[in-house]
Amino acid sequence: MVGGTSQDLALRGGRVHLREWGEGEPVLLLHGVLTHSFIFEPIVPMLAARYRVLVPDLLGCGASEKVEAELSISAHAARTLALMDALKLEKVHLVGHDVGGGIAQLMALNAEARFSSLSLINPVGYDYWPVPAIETLRLPIIRQLVMASFDLGTLKALIRHGLAHPERLDAALFARFAEPFSTQAGRQSFLAFLRALSASELMKRASELTTLTLPTLVLHGAKDHYLSTEITRRLAEDIPEARLEQLEDVGHFAMLDAPEAVAEALLTLLDQASTAP
């Protein structure tokens, strides 16, 4: 999408690219695996009409530096807190999708006072992930094939499986997904990200979720074929201030399937939790 500003920040592990729109209380959006900041573009205009929206590409993804180290979700969590420090952000509304939802959980547990609210959209959680499709991509023989030449047909199938409305995957949208895989460095960094994924990082902190007091939204797409409904159900039960909302006819990439519904759900929580007078 056009408009907004962008900058690169030198953080531990490498250079992180950040895009920003709007004014007001800051809202920080974290993407997951297979995507980068573009995944939030359909909802940004609605959020940016009332808030300052910040969307980084996680290290190793999108326009951020392509690296092979420090790509665990705990490393991403620590780095994103450092990003907040670099931007002099004392407090933000935190939103995470997929693996970004796991990063957001760790950030909230590590520094709850720095967040006004927590929103988790089809997030990873507990030990119900990585999902089989990701496990397959981590196999040595598959990694060799990916490094040689990423199969765009496989990528297209993975994306379509994540959409309740796969017909929305037109050439322009597919190009946004595929761009990071066009270079060897991009493919190598993607595989390193996959290798770094571990459910143990969340499982060892799972019991602490009951201590969170943040206003929390757990948003579940009823047609998410990747991540178990047990994740969102347990998160909503374990986090005391959590509200579970299910979106019908919505898949894993909820922001692409139903941007208006996702934005409306987020804005309801943000407005309720807002510190503005």
Phi and psi in degrees as a GROMACS rama.xvg file:
@    title "Ramachandran Plot"
@    xaxis  label "Phi"
@    yaxis  label "Psi"
@TYPE xy
-86.686  169.966  VAL-2
84.6775  -179.4  GLY-3
76.8714  -176.741  GLY-4
-129.494  166.484  THR-5
-145.824  155.634  SER-6
-156.866  162.033  GLN-7
-111.691  136.76  ASP-8
-120.723  131.672  LEU-9
-84.2155  109.534  ALA-10
-122.818  171.52  LEU-11
-59.3208  127.512  ARG-12
101.988  -27.7066  GLY-13
156.376  -174.242  GLY-14
-86.922  128.815  ARG-15
-111.647  130.447  VAL-16
-92.1689  134.657  HIS-17
-128.988  135.927  LEU-18
-115.26  148.538  ARG-19
-146.318  141.216  GLU-20
-140.15  154.165  TRP-21
77.33  -178.718  GLY-22
-137.826  161.037  GLU-23
116.677  -157.578  GLY-24
-61.963  138.302  GLU-25
-77.6288  140.688  PRO-26
-123.655  123.788  VAL-27
-108.168  121.241  LEU-28
-108.956  128.175  LEU-29
-117.711  123.707  LEU-30
-84.7569  178.17  HIS-31
-119.565  -157.234  GLY-32
-74.9968  152.299  VAL-33
74.2708  -7.79288  LEU-34
-128.832  -179.322  THR-35
-146.729  -160.687  HIS-36
-58.5435  -24.5312  SER-37
-58.3779  -24.802  PHE-38
-60.8759  -23.5935  ILE-39
-92.1784  -5.753  PHE-40
-54.7102  -37.7752  GLU-41
-62.9317  -24.2497  PRO-42
-103.235  -11.5987  ILE-43
-58.873  -46.8873  VAL-44
-57.442  -37.1943  PRO-45
-70.3264  -38.9588  MET-46
-72.4833  -41.3848  LEU-47
-70.5126  -14.0086  ALA-48
-66.7424  -20.5822  ALA-49
-130.729  -11.986  ARG-50
-137.371  163.105  TYR-51
-87.2161  116.236  ARG-52
-106.856  123.361  VAL-53
-119.75  127.564  LEU-54
-133.07  102.431  VAL-55
-85.3015  153.847  PRO-56
-86.3518  122.577  ASP-57
-56.3225  149.412  LEU-58
-53.4105  133.093  LEU-59
91.8491  -7.06698  GLY-60
-123.224  158.494  CYS-61
54.2735  -128.628  GLY-62
-92.5026  2.11671  ALA-63
-76.128  167.301  SER-64
-62.9018  137.507  GLU-65
-86.037  115.005  LYS-66
-134.36  172.561  VAL-67
-124.481  7.46754  GLU-68
-127.191  160.931  ALA-69
56.537  47.7723  GLU-70
-114.973  12.6934  LEU-71
-70.3372  162.593  SER-72
-67.7403  -30.4023  ILE-73
-68.305  -36.9343  SER-74
-66.6865  -41.5351  ALA-75
-62.5054  -39.1188  HIS-76
-63.0218  -47.5051  ALA-77
-63.6763  -39.5893  ALA-78
-67.6547  -37.6273  ARG-79
-70.6249  -33.7915  THR-80
-64.0059  -38.2634  LEU-81
-66.1343  -35.1611  ALA-82
-61.6073  -42.4591  LEU-83
-60.6529  -40.9634  MET-84
-62.4263  -43.5091  ASP-85
-63.1642  -31.8996  ALA-86
-90.8239  0.849912  LEU-87
57.8582  42.4576  LYS-88
-95.4308  109.309  LEU-89
-74.8367  -35.2879  GLU-90
-152.326  138.575  LYS-91
-139.013  161.061  VAL-92
-84.3737  129.351  HIS-93
-109.695  128.824  LEU-94
-129.124  130.245  VAL-95
-134.279  138.757  GLY-96
-116.149  137.58  HIS-97
58.7236  -127.897  ASP-98
-61.8768  -30.4022  VAL-99
-59.2477  -29.291  GLY-100
-68.7977  -34.6333  GLY-101
-68.6761  -42.0288  GLY-102
-60.2011  -43.2117  ILE-103
-62.6466  -37.9168  ALA-104
-60.3085  -45.5931  GLN-105
-66.594  -39.4394  LEU-106
-60.8512  -44.196  MET-107
-64.0104  -39.6334  ALA-108
-69.9489  -32.7112  LEU-109
-81.5267  -28.2674  ASN-110
-153.237  58.6671  ALA-111
-55.9012  -35.7405  GLU-112
-63.6691  -13.6926  ALA-113
-91.3979  6.52558  ARG-114
-127.584  139.542  PHE-115
-88.1058  -29.819  SER-116
-160.673  166.74  SER-117
-133.447  126.175  LEU-118
-125.483  128.552  SER-119
-120.638  116.242  LEU-120
-106.933  114.554  ILE-121
40.1636  58.7857  ASN-122
-85.3673  157.357  PRO-123
-71.9011  160.961  VAL-124
-179.522  154.962  GLY-125
54.1522  -138.393  TYR-126
-117.467  31.9194  ASP-127
-92.6568  15.8721  TYR-128
-150.641  169.916  TRP-129
-62.3632  152.137  PRO-130
-77.6224  161.862  VAL-131
-53.5552  -39.2399  PRO-132
-61.2152  -38.659  ALA-133
-73.8751  -39.1129  ILE-134
-59.4306  -39.7925  GLU-135
-61.7567  -42.2533  THR-136
-67.3107  -16.2084  LEU-137
-88.1748  -6.90957  ARG-138
-65.9066  140.435  LEU-139
-53.7884  -45.2553  PRO-140
-65.6179  -36.8552  ILE-141
-69.9138  -39.097  ILE-142
-59.91  -39.1095  ARG-143
-63.8944  -40.7484  GLN-144
-66.0464  -40.2352  LEU-145
-63.3981  -42.1417  VAL-146
-66.1502  -35.6955  MET-147
-68.3942  -47.9406  ALA-148
-172.447  108.944  SER-149
-64.0024  129.407  PHE-150
-76.0093  105.469  ASP-151
-66.843  -24.1394  LEU-152
-66.9739  -40.039  GLY-153
-64.6778  -43.8499  THR-154
-59.4275  -44.2222  LEU-155
-61.8683  -40.1647  LYS-156
-65.0121  -39.9328  ALA-157
-63.3846  -41.3371  LEU-158
-68.5138  -46.6373  ILE-159
-59.8245  -35.6965  ARG-160
-66.3041  -23.0522  HIS-161
-90.2123  0.859042  GLY-162
-114  134.669  LEU-163
-74.1268  -21.8512  ALA-164
-124.846  75.1088  HIS-165
-62.058  -17.3882  PRO-166
-65.8974  -14.7733  GLU-167
-77.4562  -8.66455  ARG-168
-81.514  78.8593  LEU-169
-86.0276  -179.452  ASP-170
-61.4914  -39.3177  ALA-171
-66.4395  -44.3093  ALA-172
-67.437  -41.4247  LEU-173
-61.8244  -35.8656  PHE-174
-62.6092  -33.1265  ALA-175
-68.1413  -40.5083  ARG-176
-65.2766  -41.9983  PHE-177
-80.5104  -22.7538  ALA-178
-51.9272  -45.231  GLU-179
-64.6362  -18.2095  PRO-180
-92.208  5.56311  PHE-181
-79.1311  -14.8689  SER-182
-120.308  157.875  THR-183
-63.0227  -39.6859  GLN-184
-62.1986  -39.7032  ALA-185
-65.3729  -42.9745  GLY-186
-66.7824  -40.3069  ARG-187
-64.6956  -41.9879  GLN-188
-66.6942  -39.1223  SER-189
-60.5398  -45.1718  PHE-190
-65.963  -35.7705  LEU-191
-65.3582  -37.5529  ALA-192
-61.7486  -45.0493  PHE-193
-62.1554  -42.7498  LEU-194
-63.5347  -28.7533  ARG-195
-80.783  -12.9345  ALA-196
-70.1223  130.024  LEU-197
-149.907  126.178  SER-198
-66.6523  -22.2527  ALA-199
-61.6713  -29.2846  SER-200
-64.4696  -34.3678  GLU-201
-85.9584  -36.7941  LEU-202
-62.1122  -39.1041  MET-203
-71.7998  -12.459  LYS-204
-110.571  -0.886275  ARG-205
-57.6662  -38.6762  ALA-206
-65.6563  -20.0226  SER-207
-78.659  -15.3134  GLU-208
-58.0088  -29.1916  LEU-209
-69.6929  -10.8666  THR-210
-91.8538  -11.0352  THR-211
-69.2686  140.69  LEU-212
-118.706  9.24923  THR-213
-69.6752  141.16  LEU-214
-59.3306  124.745  PRO-215
-132.505  136.658  THR-216
-113.814  128.192  LEU-217
-112.426  111.021  VAL-218
-105.494  123.607  LEU-219
-120.955  127.296  HIS-220
-84.9243  121.247  GLY-221
-60.9387  -21.967  ALA-222
-109.928  30.2359  LYS-223
-74.6279  108.104  ASP-224
-89.7557  0.310293  HIS-225
-99.7053  -48.0537  TYR-226
-110.585  135.273  LEU-227
-63.1224  145.031  SER-228
-64.5086  -19.8492  THR-229
-61.9442  -30.6075  GLU-230
-64.0133  -54.3405  ILE-231
-67.441  -35.8561  THR-232
-62.962  -48.01  ARG-233
-66.8787  -39.5739  ARG-234
-60.2631  -44.3766  LEU-235
-65.2222  -31.5775  ALA-236
-77.8353  -37.8497  GLU-237
-80.7954  -34.2404  ASP-238
-86.6817  114.421  ILE-239
-55.4649  -38.4369  PRO-240
-98.0054  19.9027  GLU-241
-85.9138  144.318  ALA-242
-121.882  126.682  ARG-243
-93.2167  128.102  LEU-244
-127.717  128.251  GLU-245
-104.823  133.649  GLN-246
-106.203  117.403  LEU-247
-72.7888  152.906  GLU-248
56.2175  36.4717  ASP-249
-131.27  134.34  VAL-250
-98.5555  -158.252  GLY-251
-65.3342  -43.9216  HIS-252
-84.2806  68.3243  PHE-253
-58.6774  -35.8502  ALA-254
-65.5302  -23.8528  MET-255
-87.4392  -35.6724  LEU-256
-73.1622  -41.6858  ASP-257
-147.152  68.2954  ALA-258
-60.144  -38.3614  PRO-259
-65.2295  -43.5682  GLU-260
-66.4646  -41.0394  ALA-261
-64.0983  -47.0688  VAL-262
-62.0411  -41.0516  ALA-263
-62.3014  -43.6942  GLU-264
-63.7448  -43.0265  ALA-265
-64.3343  -45.6024  LEU-266
-64.3557  -33.4034  LEU-267
-59.9317  -46.0725  THR-268
-68.7596  -45.776  LEU-269
-59.1136  -44.6588  LEU-270
-65.0284  -39.4811  ASP-271
-67.3957  -36.1471  GLN-272
-91.4876  -4.22083  ALA-273
-59.9216  141.159  SER-274
-91.126  -1.18825  THR-275
-70.1515  145.805  ALA-276
